[in-house]
Amino acid sequence: MVQPDGTTLTIRIHGDENFHYTTTVDGYLIRKDKDGFFKYERLDEKNKLRLLTSQRVSNVGKRSADEQKFLGQLVPVRKQMDLLMSFRKKDIKRPEQILSRSVSAPRMVKSNAETKESEYLVILVNFKDKAMNFKNEDFTKWLNEPGYSVDGGTGSVKDYYRDNSMGQFIPNFVVVGPYTLAHEQTYYAANDESAGGDVNPRDMVVEALTMAKADNPDMDFSQFDNDGDGYMDNVNVIYAGYSEASTGNADDMWPHSWTLGDQAFKIDGITCNNYSCSAELVGTSGVKMDGIGTFTHEFGHVLGLKDMYDTDDYTDGYGIDPGAYSLYASGSYNNDSRTPPCLMAFERMQMGWCSPVELKDAEDVTLKTVADNEARYIDCQPDRTPGTGFEWFVLENRQQTGWDKYIPAHGLLIYHYDYTDEMVEKYWSINGPNNNAKHRCMYIVAADGIDDTNSRAGDTYPGRSGNTEFSPTSSPAAINWNGDSVNVSVTNINESDGLVTFQVNGGVTPISVIRTEVPKSIRDTSLKAEATIVKKLQDVKSMGFCWALKDEPTIEGTHVEVDAVSDKVSAEITGLEPGSLYNVRAYMVMADNSVVYGASVPVTTECKVMEAPYIGDFTSWTNGELDCWNIVDNNGDGTTWIYDETTEGVVYQFDYWNDADDWLISCRMKVPENGALYFIRGVMESTTVEDLDVYVSTESRDISDFHLLKRFSFADSFGEAVPEEVDLKDYAGKEVYIAFVCKSKKLQTNLWLWQFYLTEKLGKPQITNFGLKDNSTLQVDWTPVKNASKYYLDFAEVTDEVFNNTVFVPLSDFADITGDVEVRAGTLSFYGNGVVETRDYPEGITDCKFILKSGGPYGTSVVKIEGTVDGQTWETVGPAKEVSSLDTEGSEVLLENYVKDKKYRKMRFSLNYGGRTATINYLTMSYNDGYVWDMLASGATPDDGTTMTIGETSAGEFLTGKTYAITVTAGDGSLFYDSSEPAYFKYDATGVFVPVGGDLYATAGRGMVILGGLHAGDKITCASPSGQILYSGVADGDACKFALQGYKGVTIVKVSGNEHEKTFKLMVK
């Protein structure tokens, strides 16, 4: 969104016509003010109001310190969802209110006896301050024109209902207007401060009807009462501008269906009450006419059809819907809302347009498409009392043609349909058949066993899972909601030329059957095909596999014959194109030379093996699936990695109900010598922790083949794109699969991934010289790094200010973890006895604080905190904390007064379990870490040279005795890697000061070497590169100084002792 001052803001829109709200990407409620700027909202629990604050909204990375401070007073909406949901109006817009006298059942509409069409009124309206961009004739065509194809459309609204009713219902839309309403848009469309719904949509409809009649006095409005009940069936109002569902602008109206209630009135003897409305334009900017999807959806509500998505958000869990297969899930958006999918068989049946046939006795079935108005069903409760509803499995053939062109897959679609009286009363009657996640009244029985909106391409039989059976013993199984097996088996499911065939209860005609199994060992140019003979009525002469880049390969095309006939056969198929969709099909040639084919199983070869250097991202998707990567919703809760168009990356969005277990699996990567994988990640919410595990497999993409490589826990760098590293050098020369696995706990926020980079990691340069070239110039020299194309230098002045760092303790800072404890960034969760020890902070810990929470089930547990100065002796830090009751909010523990003067180098946290669990949240530590650097200059070298000069900016700058520091980092043109150890220069020092490692450091110059950070007894040797011993001795304290008797140049120094062993180079001038 572009705000009035030209700044761009990324927003998220949630909800539907019943209840909706807008947030920032990190989950704070926002709304536009009267000047067009988005501002934050605050919830007033007492008065049930959403109050607009004065703080303008910025994107996460653009927020000022004041805005960030302001957000500290607000709570993200996900943490107050129950409160927000309680604001909803009692008279929310539900389709059954439109039906007035027929709450549960869709209405049977009648048509004009002469034209066989049903008449519906559509009124176009301008707001006083906003006019329409399109004309009456544009909408007349959009609604009524046969074969309407503007912007790639498949037909008009009339076409859609004519086709889906098989000509039994043909709506004709009489379009009038546009008329200009009496008030500005906000009068009708602005959101109510409490519930968020539009304030006066009814006034808009009443005005529109009044003006339509005044402008058309000779038009008889009673023609719009098609069923003769004295009520206008519906009036459709199309208003100027955009929909709030697209813009998130609270001043735009949300498309909906409702009634006029006490504002209902009569025209030409009929009562005008039911209405629906939708926007003229699609998107957030520009002038593009909306597709027919939204209007078709809302008009179906007029007829009584119900939403398939979860309409009550989080109550009773999140009910996964049929996705793009259904007009009443996400299908209304297929092809940019220009090709809504076919109505499903149960909806046609509800309207009286289709009569599915029961599957009961042995039968051979050839099933035409649902577009041909055919469907079959299995009665799940055959003994149920007549007249009390029914529970069915419905079987329909879906093909990717016509209105179904943009559905996820083709083949036999099976869904579980519960229309029993008890479910009608509880869920269907309130427009919520899928509101209960544990008892959805209409869900797809996915052929691949993955009941997930993000894997809808695997839902059809045989489909890409090669599943040819649906029975009480199959997977998934034919079992009703009572847990009873259904005594009907559907076997030998196949698909050919757009028809689906199968046998019921063994069928009538014996047939030979070969089953194509799901291919294995899928690579970029090869796969392993497998098949099983299910039944043979005569001898088999030969067997094999055929494949092609089309639906139905045959032996006339590319094929391979196996060496010998067997009940189970396999063959290696080679010479395939990487990243391509093939259909693989088993065959057997019978004794009479007839050919029996198995099902065609679609399979996509892996993308070409990634070889370093390789830079990739997650922006390329085909048919809703990420190219070259597999997404696996391993806990099957419907929440997983999705593409985020606003940030051009993949994002895992928070799960209200479950901990995450969601996999993003790469194609094969060939790991180079010293290989590493870098990826760019981002988190937003500063009060939560996002967990990401990185797994590796050398075998396949099967989750069981992976093992943990590295664990990340993110609670820092909020609103930034941050690079992370995974070390792959142990897999050098091998081809591996990498999996990013989100493991965040429920109620966390969002985790983004953007780019990844497979590379041979460059080594660290070593600085060999940093000193005066002349009195106005410093010179730095370093060792060359193999394959480096340039270097990056950071040059700074070292101040006297101690650098004190404060962090949510990262996962990498926990050095020793024992017992029954789970560790994340800033979080220690004790489920029993456990101990967690931090790493060494050599310059001392100065503060520690956290929130202590406790769980159940009973008893008293004790949390103990300890610190150590020498790494050996531990002492208690503050009083022990007893937890003897449930405390989910937690209490703050402040330890600054116990640690600030102690200079503890490590801290230890433990739980003595006495029946209650304990969690340390927001564990924050401060520690000293050297001195503050005042950065003076930084940048990359123009080439791979290994020397650089730095000129003074003021006379005598380098002769003042200040301490300067410099680091050098090697780069390959795409990335700079690990920096060298810093080198220091001070004019009055003897030479370049180089930290060597740990506490050890060295200074060399003017023919002298000085070593510091030693331990008594350390052995010291200094030699020239040719092996000449320049010095040999033993340290008698923490420092040692020796002369080199006039030697100048590179020296090799070795220090060995009980505490350390180091070898390093020094340049002596």
N, C-alpha and C positions, 0 to 999 in steps of 0.2 A: 504494500500500500504506500502511496505517495501522500505525505501530509502537506498542509498548506504552505509550509516554509520550504518545501522541496525535499525534505529528508525522507528516506525510505524506511518503512517499518514492516517487519515480518510478523504476521499474526496467525492465530489458529482459531477456527470457528468450530464450535461444538453444538450438538443437539439436533433438533428437528422443529417442526412447526409447533409442537406442544411445549417445548422448553429448550431454550438455546442461550448461549453466552459466548463471549469472545475472550481469548487470553493472549498473552505474550507467548513466545516459544518456550519459556521456562515456567509457564503456568500461572501467571498473575492475571486476575480479572481486569479487563479494560473496556472502555466505551468511549465513543466520540463525543466531544462537547459541541456546543452550538457553533463554534468557529471551525469545526472540522478536524481538530486535533484529538488523538486518542489520549485518554488519561486513565489513571488507575482507579479501580473501584474498591470500596470497602464495604463489607457486609455488616449491617446493623441487625444483630440477632433479635434484640428486643422488639423492634418495630417491623421486622421482616422486610427491610429495605436494602437495595444496592445503591450505596451513596457514591457519587462521583467526587473524587478528590481534585485538588488543584495541580497535582504533579503530572506533567506531560510524560509520555512514554517514549523511551528510546530503545533501539536494539541492544541486546545484552552487551556487546563489546563497545558500545558508544555511550554508556551511562556515565554520568558525572558522579563525583563523590557524594554530592547532595542527593542525587537520585538513588544511589546505592544505599545511603543511610536511610532514606525514606522507605525503601523496600524492606529494611530490617523491621519495620513496624507492621508490615503486611504478612499475610499467610497465603502460600500458593493454594489455588482452588482445590487441588486434589486432596489437601489435608482438611478441607471443610466442605466436602461434597455433600455430606448428609445435611448440613445446615443450608447449603445452597438449594438442594432439592426440596427442602421444606418450604421454600418461597413460592413454589409453583401454585398457580391459580387452581381452584377447584373446578372451574369450567374450562379446562384445557380443551383444545380443539381435537376432537376425536371423530372419526368417520361415522360411528354409529349414531351420533347426534344428528347427523344429516338425514338419517333414515327415518327419524321421528317415530314411526310406528312399527319399525322392523329392525330391532336392535341387532340381532345376531346374524340373521340370514341376509345375503345379498338380494337386492330387489330384482324381480323379473320385469324388464322394461318392455313396453309395447311400442309398436311402430304404426305409422300412418298406413291405413289399409291400401291406399293407392300407390304411394311412393315407396312403401316398405322401409321408410327411414324414420328415425326418431329425431325430433327437432330440439335443439339446445341453443340457448341465447348466450352470446359472447359479447361483452361490452368492453371497448377500449377506452381508457381514461388517462387524461393528463392531470398532473397536479397543478395547482395555481402557479408554482414556481419551477415546474419541470414538464416539458412537452415530449411527446413520443417522436422517435426518429423514423419509424416505419409506418406505412399507410394501411388503411383498412384492407385494400386488395392484397397486400403482402400477407396479412393474417388469414384472409379468406383462403388463399392458396395453401398456406401452412396447415390449415385445419382440414380443408376439403379436397384439395387437388389430387387426382389420381396420379400415383407415381411421383409425388413431390420429391425432388432430388437436390434442392439448393444446399450448398455446403456439404455435399456427400451424403445427404439423407436417403433413407430407404423408402419413405412414403410419408403421407400425411397422417394426421390423427384419425381421420375417417378410414383411411386404408388400414391402419393398425387394427381398429375394432372390427372392421368388415372381415379382415383376414382371420383374426383370432376367434371370431364367433362363427366362422364358416358361412358368412352372409346372413346370420340370424339376427344380428344387431348392427345397424348401419346408422351411426349418428350423423346428422347434418347440422352444421354449426352456422347459425345466422349471426353475422358479425355486424355490429353497429358501433358508431363513434369514429374517432375518439371525441370524448366530451371532456371539458375542463372542469375539474372539481372546484368547490368554493374556497378551499383552504390550501395552504402549503403542505408539502409532503409530510412534514413532521407532525402535523395535526392528526394524521391518520396512522402513520407508520412508526413514530417514535416509540421506543420501548418503555413499558411500564417500569417504574423504579424498583418495584419489588420482584415481580415474577419475570420481568424481562420480555414479556410478550408485547405485541403491537397494541397501541392504546385505543385506536378508533377504526379498525378495519370495517366494522359494521356500518359506520357512517358513510364510508366510501361506497359500499355496496348500495345502500339506500339511495344516495345521491345518484349513483350511476343508473339504477333502475328508473328513478324518477325522470332523469333527463332522457333516457332511452325512449320511454313512453311518450314524453312530450315531443320528441323529435320524430316519432313514428306513430302518430295518433291512429292511423288506419291499420297498424299491425295488431293482430289479435294475439295477446300474450297467452291465451289459454292453449295455444298450439304447443306450448312448452310443458304442458302437463300430459306427458305421454301415457301414463297409466290411469288417468282419469280419476285420481283420488282427491282432486281439488287443490293440489299443491303443485307449484312449479317444481319440476324435478331438480333443477339446479340452474343457477346463473353463474357464468364464468366471467370474472373480471380480470383483464390483463392491464396492468398499470405501467406507466412510463418508468424507464430507468432499470436499475439493477435489483437483484434480490439480496436480502441480508445474508442468505445462505451462501452467497458468493463473496460478498464484500466484507462481512463482519461489521458493517456500519449500522449502528442501532437505529438510524433514521431511515434505513431502507426496510421495506416490508418483507416478512418471511412468507413464502408461498404456503398456503394452507387451505383446508376445507373446514367449514364451520356452518353455524346457523345464525340467523338474525335474532333469535330469541324473542325478547319482548319488543323488538323493533320490526318484527315481521308485519307485513301489510299486504293488502289485496290490490291486484291490477286485473282488470277484465274478468273478475269473478274467481280468480285463483289466488291462493296465498303464496307470497314470495318469502321463503324462509331459508332454504338450503343454498349455499354458495361455495365457490372455490375461487382462488385467485393465484396468479403467477406473474412473474416479471417479463418485461419486453426483451431485456438484454441479458446476455450471458457474460460472465467474467467480472472483472473489477474496473476495467477501463476499455476504451474503444467503443465501437458501435457494431456489435455482432448480435444478430437475432438468436434467441435461445433455440435449442433443439426442441423436439416434441416430447422428449422424455419426461420432463417435469409435469407438463400439462397432462400427458397420458396417464402418469401416475396419479395425479390429483383427481382426474376425471374418473379413474377406476374406483377411487374412494367414494365418489358420488354413487357409483353402482353398488357399493358395499364391500369392495375388496379390502383386505387387511394388510397392514405392514408386516413384513417377514423379519425385519431387523428388531433388535431389542429396543422397545420404545420407552422403557423406564430406567435406562442407563444401568446403574449398578445394583439396584434392588434384585435380590435372588440371583446374583451372579450375572455374568455377561453371556447372553444367549447368542451363539454363533449362527449367522444367517446363511442363506443359499448364495449370497454374493451375486455375481454377474449373470447367473442363470435366471434370476427373478426380477421382474419389474418392481417388486416391492422390497428389494434389498438394494444392491448397488447397480442392478441392471439398467435402471433408468438413465445411467450415465454412459452406457455403452456407446462407443463411436461419438464421444462428445455430445451425448444425449440425442443423437440423431437416428439411432437404431435400437430402440428398446427391445428386449428379448420377447419371445413368444410368451403368452400367458401359459402357466403350467396347467397340467390336466385337472388338478383339483380345483383351480380357480374357474376353469371353463365349466366344470361340473357344477360348482356353486351357482354359476350364472345360468345353468340349464342348457349350455351349449355343447356339452360332451357327456357321453355315457360310457365310462370305462368298463371293461369286461373283466369279470372275476377269473382268476387262475385257480383252479381247484383240482380238476381231474387231469389225467395224463393227456398231454397235448404237444404238438409241434407248432411253434408260434413263429410267424413272420410279422414283425411289428413295423408299421410305417411311422413316420415322424409325428410328433405332437402337432406340428404345423398342418398335418393331414387330419388332425383331430382324433387320433387314435391313442389309447392308453389301456393298460391292464392293471389289475390290482390283486393283492393277496389279503384276504380278511384275517386280521390278527386275533379277532375275538369272534369266531363263527357262532358261538353259543350265546352271544350277548342278546339281551331282551330286545326285540324289534322296537324301533321308535325311540331308542335311547342313544342314538348316535353310533359311531363306528370308529375303529382303529384299523388303518390299512398300511400296507406297503404299496406304493404306487410305482409303476414301471412305465417310463416314457422314453421314446427315441428322440435324442436331440442331435441335430446336424448343423454344422456351421454354414448355413445358407439362409437367405432371406432375413427375416427379423432376428434369427439366431446366429447371424454371421459372426458376431463378436463375443459369443459365449466362450468360456475357457477351453472346452474340449467337446468332442463328439462321441456318440455311442449311447449305451443304455444308461439312463439316469434312474436311480432308485431312491425314493425318499419315504420317510416314516411320517404318516399323516394321522394325527389324533384329533378326531372331531366328535369325541364322546360328549354327552351332555354336560358332564362335570367339567371337562376342559373348555367347552363352549362358554359356560357360565363364568368360569374363573379367568380365562385368558382371551378367547376369541372375542367375547362381548366387549372387551375393553381395548380392542385393537392391539393386543399383545400376545399373540400365540407363541412367541419365542422369548417371552420375558423371563421365564424361569430356566436358568442354565441347566438345571438337573432334570427338567421335563419339558423339552421343547416340543411343541405340537406340530412342527413341520421342519424336519431337518433331513439333509441329504445323507444317505448311507454310502459313504465314500468307498469306492472300489479299492483304493490303495490303503484303506484303513486310517487315513489321516483326516480327521474331522477338523478342518482348519480353513478359514477364509482365504488364507494365502497359498493354499495348495489345491485350489479348485480344479486345476487342470488334470488332477489324478482321480477325479470323482467318478468318471464314467467307466462302464464295463464294455469290452475287456480293457480298453484304454491302455495307458502306459504301464499299468500294473499287471496286465495280462490276466486279470481275474475273470474267470469264465463261470463262476458258480455263486449262487446266493441261496443258502439253505440253512437249516438249523445247525449244521456242523461246519459251515464255511467261515471264513474270516474276511469281512465282518459277517455276523450270523443273523439269521432271521429269527429274532426273539422279540416278543411284544413287551409292553411296558410293565406287565406283571411278572416278567422274567420267564415266561413260558415259551417253549419252542413252537414255531408255526409249522404245521404239518404240510407244507408245500415246499418243494425244492425246484429251483430254477438252475438248470445246468447247460453246459455246452453253448454258452453265450458267444455269439460271433457277430461280426458286422461286415457287410459287403454291399457296395453300390448304394450306400445310404440307408440300407435296411438292416435291422437287427433281428437275428434269429436266435431261438433258444428252445429247450425242451423242458416241459413241466412234468415233474414226478416220473422221470425216466423217458418221457415222450411216447409216441405211438409208433413211429417208423424207426427201426434200428438203423443206426448210421455209424460209420467209422469216424473216430475223433482223434485228432492229434492236438495237443496243447502246446502253444508257444510259451515258454517260460520267459520271465524277465531276463534280458541279457545281463551278463556279469562281466567283470574285468573291462569295463568301458574305458577306453583310452582316447587319445585324440585321433588316431587313424585305425583303430581296431577295436574289436569287442569279442566276447565269447557268447555264442548263441547256444541255447539249450532247448530241448523239446522232450515231451513225454507222450507216448501212445496211450490214450485213455481207453479206446476200444477199436478193434479191427474186425471187420466182417469177412475178410479174405486175406490172403497172404499179401505181404508188402514186398514189392520188388526193390524199391530204393527209397531213401529218405534224404532230406537235406533242408537247406534254408535259402530263401530268396530275400532280397532287400532292395530298396529303391528310395529315392527322394520323392516318393508319392505314397498315397494311402494304401494301395493294394498291389504289392509286388507279386509277380508270378514267375514260374520257371522259364517263361519265355524271355525274361530279363536276366539280370545278374543273379546268379545263384551258386551254391556250392553243395555238392553231394557228399554225404558222410561215407566212410569206408565200409561200414557194415550196418545192416538193419538191426535195431535193438529197441527194447521198450523205452530206453532213455538214451538220447544221443546229444552230442555237442559238436561244435565246430568253431574254429577261429575264423573270423571274418576280418580281412585286412584291406588296405587300400582306400580307407574311408577319408572323407574330408573333415578336418577339425571343425568343431563348433557347428555341426550340421545336424538337422533332424532327419533321421532315417526311420523307415518302417521295416521291421524285421518279421519274417513270417516262416514258420515251419511248414513242410509239406511231406507227403508220402505218396508214392506212386503205387497203386494197387495192382493186383494180378491182372485185372481186366484193362490196365493202362489208364484208368481214371485217376485223377489227382485230387487228393484231399488236403485242404489247406487248414492250418491253424489260424488263430486270430493274428492280425497285424498289430504288433506291439511297437508303439512309437518310442524311439530312444534318441537322445541327443548326445553326440560324441563330445568329449571334452574339448575345450579350446586347446590351441597349440601350447605345448609345454613352455612355461615362462622361463626365460633364461636371462641372467643378469648381464647388463643392468636393465631392469624392467620397471617402468613406472606405470601404475594402473589406478583406476578409480572405480566407483560403483554407480556410474551414470547410465550405463547401457543395459536396457531391459527389453525383453521380447515377450509378448503375450503375458505380461504381468510377472515375469520371472527374470531374475538377475542373470545376465549373460556371464558365463564362465565361473559362476559361483552357485553353490547349492544353499538354499535356506531351509533349515529344519527347525520346526517348532516342536522341540523334543518333549515338552510337557503337554502339548496339545491343547493349550488354553486359548488359542486364537490371537495371542499377542506375540509378535515376533519382529524381526528386522523388516523394515519397509523403506521405500524410497521417499526421500524428503525433497520435493521439488524446490522448496524455498532456499535450501542450503546446498543442494546438489550433492547429497551424500546419503548413506543409509543411516537410519536411526532406530534404536529400540526405545519405544515409548513405554512409560510406566504401566505396570500391571496392578490393578486395584486388589486382585484376589490372590495371586500366586507369585512365588519367587521365580525369577527368570531361569530358563534353561534353553536358550535359543542359539542355534549354530549357524555360522556363516562359513561355508567350506569352499576353499579355493580349488581350482584345477591344479595339475601338477606343476611344481616349481623345481628347476634344477639348481641345486645349491652350489655356488662357486667356493673356491678356497677362501677361508675366513669369511664365510657367508653371513649375511645379516638381513633381516626384514625390518624395515621401518614403516610405521603407519601413523596417520594423523587422526587424532581423536579430539572430541570436545564434550564437555559437560556444562550444565548451566546452573543448577541449583546448589547454593552454598551450604544448605542444611542437610544434604543427603550424600550418600556414597554410592558410586557406580562401580560394579565389579566386572572385570573382563578377564577370562582365562584364554590363553593361547595354547592350542593343542597341535600335535604333529602326528602324521601317519606316513609310513613308507609303503603301505599296502594298497589302500583303497579309500574311498570316501565314506565307507561304512563307519558309523560312529564307534562301533565296538573295536575298530582298529586303531583308534587314536589314543595317545597318552599325553598327559599334561606337560607342557614345555615351560610356561611361565605364567605367573598370576599377577594381574594388575588390580589395583584398587584406587579409584580416582576421587579425590576430594580437594582438588586444587585447580588453579588456572581456569576459573569459571568464565565462560563466555569467550574462551580463546581456542585456537586450533593449535594443538600441542603434538609434537612428534614423540613417538615412543619406539624403543628398540627391542628386537627379539634376536638373540644370538643363535645362529644356525651352524656355527663352524663344526659342530660334532657330526653334521650331516653332509659335509663337503663331498661333492661328487655324486650325491644321491638325488633321486627325484622324490619329492615329498609333497604331501597335501598339508595345508595349514588351515586351522579352523579358529575363528574368533567366536568365543562363546560368552554371551552375556549371562552373568550369574547374579545380577543385582537382586536385592531383596524386594518383596512387594512394597508398593507405595513409594518407591524411589522415583526419580524423574526420568530424564532422557539421556541416552548415550549415543553420540554420533561417531561415525567413521567416514573419512573422506578419501584420502589417497593411501597407497602403499607403494613401497619401493624395495625391490629385491636387488641386492648389490653385494659386491665384494668389499667388505669394510676396510678402509685404509687405516694404516697404523698411525701412531702419534709421532709428530716431529719431536726432536730433542734439541733444545736451544744450546748452542755451543759457545755463543758469545753475545753479550749485551753490554755495551759500554760506549765510551766516547770515541767517535771517529776523529772529531776535532772539537774545539770548545763550544761549537754551536750545533753539533750534529751527533745524534746517537746512531749506532749501527747495531742491528741484530742479525745473527746468522744461526741457521739451524740445519739439521741433517735432512737430506731429501727423503721423501716417502714414496715407495713404489706405487706407480699408477696415479700419482697426484698430478692434476693439471693446473692447480693454483692453490694458494694458501690464504688463510684469513687471519688477520692480526688484530688483537685487542690491546691497546696501549692506555695505561692509566697511571694516575698519581695515587700512591698509597697514603691515606690520611691517618691521623692518630686516633680516629673514632673506632671503637670496637664494634664489629658487625655482630649484631644480635638477631638471630633468625628465629621466627615463630612459625610453626607448622602444625596442621593436623598430622599427627605422626604417620608417615607413609608406610606402606606394607614393607618396603625394603629396609626400614629402620628397626624392624623387629628381628633380632638376631637369633634368639633361642626360644622355641615354643614347645612346651611339653604339657601333657595331660589333656583333659577334655575341654578344649577351648578353641574357638574359631576366631581368626584374626582378619580384619579388614582395615582399610585406611582409617585411622582415628577411632577404631572400634575393637573392643575385646569382649567376646561373648563367652562366658564361662557356663558350661552345662554340668560341670562336676569339678573335682580337684584339678587345678591347672596353674601353670606358671608361664609368664611371658616376660622376656628380658629384652631390653633395647640394645642397639649397637652402642659403641663407644663414642662419646662426644668429648674429644680430648681437651677442649678448652672450657668445659664445664656447662652444666645445665643451670639455667637461671630461673625457670618457672615451669610449673606443671599444673594443669587443671583439667577437669572432665565432669561429665554428668554420670552419676551412678544410678542405674535402674535395677530393679529386682523382680524376679518372677516367682513361680511356684515350684513345687506344690505346697511345701510346709517346712517348718523348722527354722533354724538360724544358720546362716553361712557367714563367713568372715572374709572380707577383702583386706589385703595387706599390701602396702606400698613400701619399697625399700630403695636405697641408693647406695652406691659405692664410689669411693674416691680413687682407690687403687686397683679396682677390678677384682679384688680378692675378698675384702672384708665388707659385709653388707650391714647397714643399720636402718632401722625403721624410720620412715618419713611420715610424720604426722601420726595421729591415732588410727588404729585399725577401725574399719567400718563394718559394723554388724548389719546384715540384712535379714530381717525376721518377718517382713510382711510384703505383700504385693505392692510394687510402686512402678507403674508403667510410665509415669511422667518423669520421675527421677529427681535427684537433688544435686546441687552443684558442690563439687569438692575442689577447694582452692589450696594449693600447696606452696605458693610462692614464698611465704615466710619461712618455710621449712627447708627450702633448697637454694635460695638466692645467694647465700654466703658460704655454701658448702662446697661448691664446685664439684658436684657429683658428675662422674663421667658416664655412668650407666644408671638406669632405673629398672626395677623389677616389680611386676604386678602379679599377685597370686590370689587364689580363692581356696579357702579351706571349706569344702562343701559340707553343709549340714542340712541339706534338704531343699535349699532355695538356689535358683540360678541367679546370676548377676551379669549385668552388661555395663561396661565402661564405654560411654558414647562421647564423641567430640573430644577425644584425648588430644590435648594441645600442649606442646612443649616449646619452650624458648631456650636457646643455647648460644653461647659465644662461638663465632666461627671466623677468626682472623680479624682483619681490619677492613673498613669500608674503602672501596676503590672509587675514585672520582674519574670516570671514563673520559679520556681526552680525545681519543681517535680510534676508529676501527674501520676495517675494510679489507677487500680482497686484493691480492696481488694480480698484476696483469697476466702473469704466466707462471711457469713452474720453477722460477728462480728461487734460491734459498738464502737470499740476503735482502735486507731492506734498511734504508736510512730514514731517520726521523729528524726533521729540522725544528729548531726552536721557534716559538711564536713571540718571544720577547727576549731581549738581549740578556745573555748570561743565565737563561732559565735553567739549564742543566747543571750549573755550577753552584747552586744555592744550597745544596745539601738535602734537597727533597728526595724521597724514595719513589722511584718509578717502577712499574711492573709491566710485563708484556707476556702474552701467550700467543702461540701459533697453532693453527688448525689446518689439517690437510683436507682438500676437497677434490671431487672428481667431475665437477661441472654440474652435478645435480644436488649434491649434498656435501656439507662440511661435517666432519666426524668429531672424534674426541680431541680436545685441546691438549697441548703439551703441558707439562708442569710449568708454572710461571717462573720467569727469571726476573731478578730485581737489579736496579742500578741506583747507587747513591754516590755522589761525587767524592765524599770523604771516606768511602769504604775502600778496601783493598782491591775490589774487582766485582765481577758478576756474582750475585747471590742466588743460588739455585736450590730450591727444596728438592730433596732426593726421594723421599718417601717416609711416611710416618712422621717422627719428630726429627729425622736426620736432615741436615742441610750442609751446604758447602759454599765457601767463598774462595775464588781464585783470582790472582792478579799480582803484578809487581814481583813475580818470582816466588810468591808465597801461596800456600793452601791452608785454609782454616776450616776445620770440621766442627760441627755442633750437633747436639742431640745424641751424643755418644753415651755409652755405659762403660764404667770401669772394667777393664779386661778385654774390651773389643780389640781385635787384631786389625791393623791398618796396613795396606800395601798400596803404593803408588808407582806406576810403571809407565814407560813410553809405549806407543803402539808397537814398536819393534821388540819389546820385551825387556828393555833396560830398566832395572829396579832403581827408582829415584828416591824411594823412602820405604822403610819397613819398621813398624813399631807397635806398641801396645798402649791403648788409652789408659790414663790413670784417673780420669774424671769424665765430665760430660763434654769436654772440648779438647781439641788438639790442633797445634799450629806447627807447621814445618816448612823449611825453605827447600827449593829445588836446585840450588847451586847454579843458577844462571840458565836453567832449561826453560825454553819457551815453546809453546805449542800444545797439542792435545795430550792429555794424560788420562790414564785409566786408573781409577781408584776403587779399591775393594775394601769393604768394612764387613767383618764377620764376628758374630758373638751370639750369646744366648737369646737376645731380644730381637735381633735382626741380622740379615745378610744381604748386602746391596753391592752391586757393581755399577759404576757410572763413569761418564766421561766429563772432563773439565778442560776448558781452554785457558791456558796460562799465558799472559802477555809479558 
